[in-house]
């Protein structure tokens, strides 16, 4: 990696903390990803992106800023990338997948807060996330109580915070509210950039994001093959990088790896042997660098064939209809697309269980591992009804609760191994 010290200083990063984080990440990446066998050649691009995630990609974002674009950071797949792009801005997902500066975090948040929320506080307090620091505006959404209340504290830690209110039901009233929220978001972006979103720019934004979703869908479908042509770890990594990379280049690279995987499927080549146990993961999102559970699962010899998660199919599943010939019609289409996201903060949320069943059939999964982050009420509460419904269909389920620490690795491995043996 080139020397980015000056850039990191200009962004206000804490060098000691940041170096420690990069060191840890580098080691984890080597031992988890590079140790895998039979990786597709196309993964070399994604390895490169990861190796330059705090370097070249940040430099690119700064160059975009110099050319007049604004960078919009967010924590939720409800923040519409189509609208961000239409406003001439760039969207980045703020990853929150590792513990950092825990002592500092617990001075401002209760201990029993989910790891994801603690993580973005830790990245901010420890000054280690260049994406957070390069963002011109950070959007926080009212989803779970944890995020909603923690944003009341977080908003004072960043220079330009925007709160997006989201409904928790899918009634006509809730739909109306979401449309008003998206319109306010458009106004905010227009005010920031001094430019109006036009029919053409919104169509273009929709086309770019739809193409990215279609490429990720193609990747998902290829994982239905037995033997699976790509590991769950690598597929998860691609889904994680979807939140950081330039969307057009990313789409090209995902399609390129899909071309390679199609050939592998034709030739019956897989990352594991045919008939290796096939697992579907369902639950909380796994942000970079949260690879703990997938690496435990795949180290047992099983292969993960899908993620029912926002960093996975829940976040990317649906396309936005781009056929309307006026701006309001396109905004309606965006609202309709986003209201299909079946996050556990919604009630009722029968669609999610239906999707889990559908995915386990589509990808020929032998069992489902429900992943809940400790203290995440929406997903942990929902895991009981998910388990009941899946068991009615004779789908084996393992419900796990964990956090970002390494302390429960042994216990998790034992439970996962036992599950993989019976499926
Ligand atoms: S649309 S899943 S990205 S809110 S793990 S912080 S829910 S206590 S992340 Fe999410 Fe948007 Fe929903 Fe998706 Fe709260 Fe649970 Fe923590 Fe969570």
Boltz pocket constraint, residues with backbone or C-beta under 6 A from the ligand:
constraints:
  - pocket:
      binder: B
      contacts: [[A, 75], [A, 76], [A, 77], [A, 78], [A, 114], [A, 115], [A, 116], [A, 117], [A, 143], [A, 144], [A, 145], [A, 146], [A, 147], [A, 283], [A, 284], [A, 285], [A, 310], [A, 341], [A, 343], [A, 344], [A, 345], [A, 373], [A, 375], [A, 376], [A, 377], [A, 378], [A, 379]]
      max_distance: 6.0
